[in-house]
């Protein structure tokens, strides 16, 4: 069984979805500390040809809280404001009419904590993209939470009977091939290839939110992008 584990990120870049798509089960790491200024509640979109951050408003965000303890501000005025930003940015994009209803469904989700909010967005976007990977909340697992780093990841792998563990290539310094091998688990890293597409007539901006990818590409094309990666092994 192929397993991936990542913190919940809001409408992340294509590489995140490549990892989710290549595994059988995907653990949403919701019971670790929230990181302010990271990707949990924000991502980047294209606004008038420039890269801009797009944020989900929160209540009481703190690095002293677990991700699943941070609340989303569900004020309808803020939700409507965020929708208007998307509408203004992508109204002339070729797949706007297909994607906007998905984004509205994501933004109007009534889940109050940021982890569940993002989990729901994964289900919505996965259905659109045909990703069938099983999603599991880390907090639902009966695991040893005193463990840290690689040891905790290994414990989750063993708990779920994983034979292969996949991580993004950026995590290569965090994990040891030999340590995983000693536990009967094959460690693999996913390295995304360059994904380029037309963004109006602008100079291409890479690694933007999956929203940008979907606005400018058909479902079939995005599915092709999901397979544009290399696997790094020992």
Buried (B, 14 or more C-beta within 10 A) or exposed (E): EBBBBBBBBBBBBBBBBBBBBBBBBBBBBBBBBBEEEEBBBBBBBBBEEEEEEBEBBBEEBEEEBBBBBBBBBBEEEBBEEBBEBBEEBBEEBBBBEBBBEBBBBBBEBEBEBBBBBBBBBBEBBBEBBEBEBEBBBBBEBEBEEEEEEBEBBBBBBEBBEBEBBBBBBEBBEEBBBEEBEEEEBBBBBBBBEEBEBEBEEEEEBBBBBBBBBBBBBEEEBBBEBBEEBEEEEE
